[in-house]
Amino acid sequence: MKIEKYGLEELITEELKGKTGEALDRLWEEPWVKAAMDKSDRRREAFIQETAQRFRANSDIIVIVADGALAGLIDAAVSALPAEDGPKVRVFGSTLSPLEYGEILTELQEADFSLIAVSEGEESVPLRGAYTCLKQLLLSKYGPEGAGGRIIAVAGKESRLLAMEAADNDYPAIPQPDGVSAAYAANTEGVLLPLEAGGADIGRYLDGFYDMLASPFWDLDGADYGIARAAYSLRGRSVEEIQIWQKQLRSFGSWQELAAEQRQVKTVRMPVEKILSSEENFRTTILIEEDEEDIMMPYFEGCNQDGSLNMLLKETAEREFAEEDRDPKIKLSVEQMDAYALGQLLAFAQLSNGITEYLLKA
């Protein structure tokens, strides 16, 4: 992964720079970092792979019931790696909309499906509603014994509904680690199981996650992103505009909006004509340099000379980033989106978020 910076010099003060070490020291004591350092987040890897394979083998659709920022993170992870074959993965549970319920129930009525229910704590009303409704559909389609083989819960210590349901109905359940909030859950069972169910290689994903945490990147350019965002917010310029150029990363931007604690974040789908408001924004561009799909285009004015739509997208994003303006900005680039790169990106995001939030509270 690469990072390019523009206009950050005035934001990265010596005072804030000096606090970055404190922020990283604090982060290194967090449960999610410790789990990565001693690789205890792999402790259920074989069980996760076995369960995901069973669900993939008997399902057209796998529904992940979750809500809030955790649902946003799960959606960001699974949508970044769309499977070429196998079941469709749907994240559902952050709604009380009858229309959305009608749509998913209609879709599931004629499909074989399985249910992964994830909660980090006591379940909200929307999550309870989604779980109860979809469990009832499973029971009506497959009966109690058949439904039992199509449900698994990932439940945090404060869970009420999912923990009770698993115990009362003999559904399998695995714990979501205690003390890990939804903003820092990328290497927890609640994300790893949906990823594997979607066809991703969680072994490679965790390799990328570990490598980012161990990278000297954080002593060089990596920490500057978190520092600059904190400085921007402290100066009263509180909007970070995340520019997403490819479909796979749109949910990543939405998760960052949910994960931001003390600052305002908005996602912009690119390309757009220009900044969408008159506000001064901190601009974050995220780009996959080599998309897995490409189309050779017929000639038109402004197209890539070789006709590659992939290259045209990359050139347009680079021109947008290089254009001089008054807004500080960075560009994060991954060469190609695969499980390893996704692990790197989510580890980078969690560390950056942690630095920013620490500096805003310091």
C-alpha positions as CSV (number, residue, x, y, z in Angstrom):
1,M,0.0,0.0,0.0
2,K,1.2,3.5,-0.8
3,I,0.5,6.9,0.6
4,E,0.9,10.3,-1.1
5,K,0.5,13.6,0.8
6,Y,-0.2,17.2,-0.1
7,G,-0.5,20.2,2.1
8,L,-0.1,18.4,5.4
9,E,3.0,20.3,6.6
10,E,1.2,23.0,8.5
11,L,-1.0,20.5,10.2
12,I,1.7,18.2,11.5
13,T,3.0,20.2,14.4
14,E,5.9,19.1,16.6
15,E,3.5,19.0,19.6
16,L,1.1,16.5,17.9
17,K,4.0,14.6,16.4
18,G,5.4,14.1,19.8
19,K,2.2,12.6,21.1
20,T,2.1,10.0,18.3
21,G,4.3,7.7,20.2
22,E,2.0,7.9,23.2
23,A,-0.9,7.1,20.8
24,L,0.8,4.1,19.4
25,D,1.8,2.8,22.8
26,R,-1.8,3.0,23.9
27,L,-3.0,1.3,20.8
28,W,-0.4,-1.5,21.3
29,E,-2.2,-2.3,24.6
30,E,-5.6,-2.6,22.9
31,P,-7.1,-6.1,22.8
32,W,-7.3,-6.2,19.0
33,V,-3.6,-5.4,18.6
34,K,-2.6,-7.9,21.2
35,A,-4.7,-10.6,19.5
36,A,-2.8,-9.9,16.3
37,M,0.6,-9.8,17.9
38,D,0.3,-13.2,19.6
39,K,-1.9,-14.5,16.7
40,S,-4.6,-15.5,19.1
41,D,-7.1,-14.2,16.5
42,R,-6.3,-17.3,14.5
43,R,-7.4,-19.6,17.4
44,R,-10.7,-20.5,15.6
45,E,-9.5,-20.3,12.1
46,A,-10.1,-24.0,11.3
47,F,-13.6,-23.8,12.9
48,I,-14.4,-20.7,10.9
49,Q,-13.3,-22.2,7.7
50,E,-15.2,-25.4,8.3
51,T,-18.4,-23.6,9.2
52,A,-18.1,-21.2,6.3
53,Q,-17.6,-24.1,3.9
54,R,-20.7,-25.8,5.2
55,F,-22.8,-22.7,4.8
56,R,-21.4,-22.1,1.3
57,A,-22.1,-25.6,0.2
58,N,-25.8,-25.5,1.2
59,S,-26.7,-21.8,0.6
60,D,-27.6,-19.5,-2.3
61,I,-27.5,-16.6,0.1
62,I,-25.7,-16.1,3.4
63,V,-27.3,-13.4,5.5
64,I,-25.2,-11.6,8.1
65,V,-27.4,-10.1,10.8
66,A,-25.6,-7.2,12.5
67,D,-26.2,-3.5,13.0
68,G,-24.5,-0.2,13.5
69,A,-20.7,0.3,13.0
70,L,-20.1,-3.5,13.2
71,A,-22.5,-4.1,10.3
72,G,-20.7,-1.3,8.5
73,L,-17.3,-2.9,9.0
74,I,-18.6,-6.4,8.0
75,D,-20.2,-4.9,4.8
76,A,-16.9,-3.0,4.1
77,A,-14.9,-6.2,4.3
78,V,-17.2,-8.6,2.3
79,S,-18.0,-6.0,-0.4
80,A,-14.4,-5.3,-1.0
81,L,-13.8,-8.9,-2.2
82,P,-16.8,-9.8,-4.3
83,A,-16.9,-13.5,-4.9
84,E,-16.8,-14.8,-8.5
85,D,-18.9,-17.8,-7.6
86,G,-20.6,-19.3,-4.6
87,P,-23.4,-17.8,-2.5
88,K,-24.3,-14.1,-2.3
89,V,-23.5,-12.5,1.1
90,R,-26.1,-10.0,2.4
91,V,-25.6,-7.8,5.5
92,F,-28.9,-6.9,7.1
93,G,-30.2,-5.7,10.5
94,S,-29.7,-1.9,10.7
95,T,-33.2,-1.1,9.6
96,L,-36.9,-1.1,10.6
97,S,-38.0,-0.3,7.1
98,P,-41.0,-2.5,6.0
99,L,-39.8,-2.1,2.4
100,E,-36.3,-3.4,3.1
101,Y,-37.8,-6.3,5.0
102,G,-40.1,-7.1,2.2
103,E,-37.3,-7.1,-0.3
104,I,-35.0,-9.5,1.6
105,L,-37.9,-11.8,2.6
106,T,-39.0,-12.0,-1.1
107,E,-35.4,-12.7,-2.1
108,L,-35.0,-15.5,0.5
109,Q,-38.3,-17.1,0.0
110,E,-37.2,-19.0,-3.1
111,A,-33.5,-19.4,-2.1
112,D,-31.6,-21.7,0.2
113,F,-30.0,-19.5,2.9
114,S,-28.1,-19.5,6.1
115,L,-27.8,-17.0,8.9
116,I,-24.8,-15.6,10.7
117,A,-25.9,-13.4,13.6
118,V,-23.2,-11.0,15.1
119,S,-23.5,-8.8,18.1
120,E,-20.8,-7.1,20.1
121,G,-23.1,-6.4,23.1
122,E,-26.7,-6.2,24.1
123,E,-28.8,-6.4,20.9
124,S,-30.7,-3.4,19.6
125,V,-34.3,-3.5,18.6
126,P,-33.4,-3.5,14.8
127,L,-31.0,-6.4,15.3
128,R,-33.5,-8.4,17.4
129,G,-36.2,-7.8,14.7
130,A,-33.9,-9.0,11.9
131,Y,-32.7,-12.1,13.7
132,T,-36.2,-13.1,14.9
133,C,-37.8,-12.6,11.5
134,L,-35.1,-14.5,9.5
135,K,-34.9,-17.3,12.1
136,Q,-38.7,-17.8,11.7
137,L,-38.3,-18.0,8.0
138,L,-35.6,-20.6,8.4
139,L,-37.8,-22.6,10.7
140,S,-40.7,-22.5,8.2
141,K,-38.5,-23.6,5.3
142,Y,-36.4,-26.3,7.0
143,G,-38.0,-27.2,10.3
144,P,-36.2,-27.0,13.7
145,E,-33.5,-29.6,12.9
146,G,-32.7,-28.2,9.4
147,A,-32.7,-24.6,10.6
148,G,-30.3,-25.5,13.4
149,G,-27.7,-26.4,10.9
150,R,-28.1,-23.1,9.2
151,I,-27.6,-20.7,12.1
152,I,-24.5,-19.6,14.0
153,A,-24.1,-16.8,16.5
154,V,-21.1,-14.6,17.2
155,A,-22.0,-13.0,20.5
156,G,-20.1,-10.5,22.7
157,K,-20.0,-10.8,26.5
158,E,-23.0,-8.5,27.0
159,S,-25.2,-10.3,24.4
160,R,-28.6,-11.2,25.6
161,L,-30.7,-12.5,22.7
162,L,-28.1,-14.3,20.7
163,A,-26.4,-16.0,23.6
164,M,-29.8,-17.1,25.0
165,E,-31.0,-18.4,21.6
166,A,-27.8,-20.4,21.1
167,A,-28.1,-22.0,24.5
168,D,-31.8,-22.7,24.3
169,N,-31.9,-24.1,20.8
170,D,-28.4,-25.8,20.6
171,Y,-27.2,-23.5,17.9
172,P,-23.4,-23.1,17.6
173,A,-22.0,-19.9,19.1
174,I,-18.5,-18.4,19.2
175,P,-17.6,-15.4,21.4
176,Q,-16.9,-12.0,19.9
177,P,-13.8,-10.7,21.9
178,D,-14.6,-8.6,24.9
179,G,-13.4,-5.0,25.0
180,V,-13.2,-4.6,21.2
181,S,-15.5,-1.9,19.8
182,A,-17.0,-2.1,16.3
183,A,-14.5,0.5,15.2
184,Y,-11.6,-1.9,15.9
185,A,-13.1,-5.3,15.1
186,A,-11.5,-6.1,11.8
187,N,-9.6,-9.2,13.1
188,T,-12.4,-10.5,15.3
189,E,-14.6,-13.6,14.7
190,G,-17.5,-11.3,13.8
191,V,-15.7,-10.1,10.7
192,L,-13.6,-13.2,9.9
193,L,-16.5,-15.6,9.7
194,P,-18.5,-13.4,7.2
195,L,-15.3,-12.9,5.1
196,E,-14.7,-16.6,4.9
197,A,-18.4,-17.2,4.1
198,G,-18.0,-14.8,1.2
199,G,-15.2,-16.8,-0.2
200,A,-12.2,-14.8,1.1
201,D,-9.0,-16.5,2.3
202,I,-8.9,-15.3,6.0
203,G,-5.3,-16.7,6.3
204,R,-4.1,-14.3,3.7
205,Y,-6.2,-11.5,5.1
206,L,-4.7,-11.9,8.5
207,D,-1.2,-12.0,7.0
208,G,-1.8,-8.6,5.5
209,F,-3.3,-7.4,8.8
210,Y,-0.2,-8.5,10.7
211,D,2.3,-7.1,8.2
212,M,0.7,-3.7,8.4
213,L,0.9,-3.7,12.2
214,A,4.6,-4.7,12.1
215,S,5.5,-2.3,9.3
216,P,8.0,0.6,9.9
217,F,5.5,2.6,7.9
218,W,4.2,3.9,11.2
219,D,7.4,5.6,12.1
220,L,7.4,7.3,8.7
221,D,4.4,8.3,6.6
222,G,1.7,6.2,8.1
223,A,1.1,8.2,11.3
224,D,0.9,11.5,9.5
225,Y,-2.6,10.7,8.3
226,G,-3.9,10.3,11.8
227,I,-2.1,13.4,13.0
228,A,-3.3,15.6,10.2
229,R,-6.9,14.6,10.6
230,A,-6.7,15.3,14.3
231,A,-5.1,18.7,13.7
232,Y,-7.7,19.6,11.1
233,S,-10.5,18.8,13.5
234,L,-8.8,20.7,16.3
235,R,-8.7,23.8,14.1
236,G,-12.4,23.6,13.6
237,R,-12.2,22.3,10.0
238,S,-14.0,19.1,10.8
239,V,-15.0,17.5,7.5
240,E,-13.0,14.7,6.1
241,E,-14.1,13.9,2.6
242,I,-13.3,10.3,1.6
243,Q,-13.2,10.0,-2.2
244,I,-14.1,6.5,-3.4
245,W,-13.4,5.7,-7.0
246,Q,-14.4,2.0,-7.2
247,K,-17.5,0.2,-6.1
248,Q,-15.7,-2.3,-4.0
249,L,-14.7,0.4,-1.5
250,R,-17.9,2.3,-1.1
251,S,-18.9,0.5,2.0
252,F,-15.4,1.1,3.4
253,G,-16.2,4.8,3.2
254,S,-19.5,4.3,4.9
255,W,-17.9,2.4,7.7
256,Q,-15.4,5.2,8.3
257,E,-18.3,7.6,8.7
258,L,-19.8,5.3,11.4
259,A,-16.5,4.7,13.1
260,A,-15.6,8.4,13.5
261,E,-16.1,9.4,17.1
262,Q,-15.3,13.1,17.3
263,R,-15.2,14.3,13.8
264,Q,-17.4,14.6,10.7
265,V,-16.7,12.2,7.8
266,K,-18.5,12.0,4.5
267,T,-18.0,9.7,1.5
268,V,-18.0,11.0,-2.0
269,R,-18.4,8.8,-5.0
270,M,-15.9,9.8,-7.6
271,P,-15.6,11.3,-10.2
272,V,-17.6,14.4,-9.3
273,E,-17.3,17.8,-10.9
274,K,-15.6,19.3,-7.8
275,I,-16.0,19.5,-4.1
276,L,-19.7,19.2,-3.2
277,S,-19.8,22.0,-0.8
278,S,-18.2,25.4,0.0
279,E,-16.6,23.9,3.2
280,E,-12.8,23.4,3.4
281,N,-12.4,19.6,3.5
282,F,-9.6,17.2,4.4
283,R,-9.6,15.0,1.3
284,T,-8.7,11.3,1.4
285,T,-8.6,9.5,-2.0
286,I,-8.6,5.7,-1.9
287,L,-7.8,3.9,-5.2
288,I,-7.3,0.4,-6.4
289,E,-4.6,0.8,-9.1
290,E,-5.4,-2.4,-11.0
291,D,-9.1,-3.3,-10.8
292,E,-9.9,-7.0,-11.4
293,E,-12.2,-6.0,-14.2
294,D,-11.2,-3.9,-17.3
295,I,-13.0,-2.9,-20.4
296,M,-11.4,-1.8,-23.7
297,M,-13.2,1.3,-24.8
298,P,-13.8,2.6,-28.3
299,Y,-12.1,5.9,-28.9
300,F,-13.6,9.1,-27.5
301,E,-12.0,12.4,-26.6
302,G,-10.1,12.1,-23.3
303,C,-10.0,8.3,-23.3
304,N,-6.8,6.3,-22.5
305,Q,-4.7,6.0,-25.6
306,D,-4.7,2.2,-25.2
307,G,-8.4,2.1,-24.7
308,S,-8.2,0.7,-21.1
309,L,-11.0,1.9,-18.8
310,N,-8.9,0.8,-15.9
311,M,-6.0,3.0,-16.9
312,L,-8.4,5.9,-17.6
313,L,-9.8,5.7,-14.1
314,K,-6.3,5.6,-12.6
315,E,-5.2,8.6,-14.7
316,T,-8.3,10.6,-13.8
317,A,-7.8,9.9,-10.1
318,E,-4.1,10.9,-10.3
319,R,-5.0,14.2,-12.1
320,E,-7.6,15.0,-9.5
321,F,-5.1,14.4,-6.7
322,A,-2.3,16.4,-8.4
323,E,-4.5,19.4,-9.0
324,E,-3.4,22.2,-6.8
325,D,-5.9,23.6,-4.3
326,R,-6.0,24.8,-0.7
327,D,-7.2,21.6,0.9
328,P,-4.8,19.2,2.6
329,K,-5.1,15.7,1.1
330,I,-3.7,12.2,1.0
331,K,-4.0,9.4,-1.5
332,L,-4.0,5.7,-0.4
333,S,-3.3,3.3,-3.2
334,V,-3.5,-0.5,-3.2
335,E,-2.1,-2.3,-6.2
336,Q,-4.8,-4.8,-6.4
337,M,-7.6,-5.6,-4.0
338,D,-7.2,-9.1,-2.7
339,A,-7.5,-10.7,0.8
340,Y,-3.9,-9.6,1.8
341,A,-4.4,-6.0,0.6
342,L,-7.8,-5.8,2.4
343,G,-6.1,-6.9,5.7
344,Q,-3.5,-4.2,5.2
345,L,-6.1,-1.5,4.5
346,L,-8.3,-2.3,7.5
347,A,-5.3,-2.5,9.8
348,F,-4.1,0.8,8.5
349,A,-7.6,2.3,8.9
350,Q,-7.9,1.1,12.5
351,L,-4.5,2.4,13.5
352,S,-5.1,5.7,11.8
353,N,-8.5,6.1,13.5
354,G,-6.9,5.2,16.9
355,I,-4.2,7.9,16.5
356,T,-6.7,10.5,15.5
357,E,-9.1,9.8,18.3
358,Y,-6.3,9.7,20.9
359,L,-4.9,13.1,19.8
360,L,-8.4,14.6,19.9
361,K,-8.9,13.4,23.5
362,A,-5.3,14.3,24.7
